[in-house]
Amino acid sequence: MNKSLPNPANKQDDKSKPWYQRLWSKPGYFVPLALVVVVIGGVVLTNWHLASNGQARAAGTCTPNAILVNPCRPWFGAAAHGNPGAPNDPISQADYLETLVGQHLDIFRFYHSPGDLPLDKSSETGKAEIHFAQRANTYIDVNWKPASTWAAADGSNATVNAEIKQAANNIKAVGHTIFLTIWHEPENDVSAFDNSTEQAACQSDPNFKGLKGSAGTPDQYKAMWSNVQKIFQQVGVTNVVWAMDYMSYPPFYCLIPYLWPGNQLVNWVLYDTYGHNKEFTDTAGAFYNVLLKDSSASVNLDSKPWGLGEFNDCNPKVPQNAITYFNQAEAAFKANTYPRLKMYLVYADTGNNSGPGCLTNYNDKGQPFPAKQTAFNQLARAVLNS
């Protein structure tokens, strides 16, 4: 006991004073009361901080709706692969990118070619998908090609139908809702038109350079999508949000409405966009405006949330351009220039011959580039903490 303080037992209360002054005048209560003030203040400040943090708010007032739209901010995530700073398994790569950013990301994106089934427990990718689908406050975006051609997955091939059914069971078993795209970026895989209207529309577009693919016609693409959904419904899958994922290159703009699976079959509209030595406005922004123009009653793009399924500037003429690209994306987000964008997924991946320039902390020569990572982190945190 501090003997320099008077004994409170020998001091009577002055009941003419307010209760808080009387309490404060009691030496024995001075420290507890100060602690109460500090604690209350800390709680207030902590709650304010949590309310200002997007990830914390998402668990409360920012609970995602049935199709996984966060009402408070866009999602932010990545495809992560090939970074030399971590083992090359999908989980380690995703964890390493989060370490570089300094925060958990919302979504991780995965890809499956024909014969490689989503959420397959026997594959590294499938294990990673299950891991992140089951991690708190995390989602996965799965992009899957059910067959080598669209016609093979239209319901007429029993073997492919069985694989679709197995994929449906895999996804159903994980329990948590996922984003699923059936054959992302179909535009450059179209091999023929279905009718003269489609052909005339594309040939009248000065940007159109001809069909380049071998997967099938737009109608066959839509039939494939419809068949996958039909089988998923038969299996009883209810934990899928369906995301159409377009390319964003001008030669294929004319194909956008013809590849639309249907207003009732799509929940989100995503598109993949890259700098290619152009500004964010001239790439991500340009296609955003194309989608606005192409929306109609039968192709009702406007009724869906939109997002960037892939974005980056992987091979700029000068390294600084990649930093500028991320800075422009951050500025556009803060200014709410593209309010329909509810998802940003960076392609931090060396797959598909993209090279090290798509990594967030390397240039296209494979050299570490810390300033690029800093610019990316600023963008990521601006979205995640908004």
Number of C-alpha atoms within 10 A of each C-alpha: 4 6 6 6 9 12 12 13 7 6 9 8 12 11 9 8 10 9 12 9 12 14 15 15 14 17 13 14 14 12 12 12 14 12 12 11 12 12 12 12 12 12 12 12 12 12 13 11 13 14 18 13 16 22 23 17 19 17 12 10 12 17 14 14 9 12 18 19 20 19 13 16 19 22 25 23 30 25 26 29 25 19 22 12 12 16 13 14 14 22 20 17 22 26 16 18 25 17 11 15 19 12 16 17 23 21 24 24 22 22 17 18 14 14 14 18 24 29 28 19 14 9 13 13 21 19 17 22 28 22 16 19 23 16 11 9 15 18 25 25 24 22 23 21 21 27 22 14 18 25 19 19 26 21 19 12 12 11 12 19 20 13 18 24 19 19 22 26 18 19 26 20 13 16 15 18 20 23 21 25 23 23 24 22 17 23 26 18 20 22 16 18 18 14 11 9 10 16 15 12 12 21 14 10 14 10 14 17 12 15 17 13 14 14 21 20 24 27 19 20 25 20 18 26 25 19 17 22 19 14 19 21 13 11 14 12 18 15 19 22 18 21 27 27 26 26 22 23 17 16 18 22 20 23 22 19 19 18 20 23 19 17 14 7 16 18 22 24 26 26 22 23 24 24 22 17 17 14 20 25 17 13 20 23 16 16 21 20 11 15 20 13 11 15 15 13 9 10 17 18 23 16 14 17 19 27 25 24 27 22 25 25 27 27 21 18 11 11 19 12 20 29 21 18 26 26 18 17 24 22 15 16 18 14 10 11 13 17 12 16 19 22 25 23 25 27 27 27 22 18 14 6 7 15 18 24 25 28 30 31 23 22 23 20 11 14 11 16 17 13 16 23 20 17 20 26 20 15 21 25 18 16 21 21 16 17
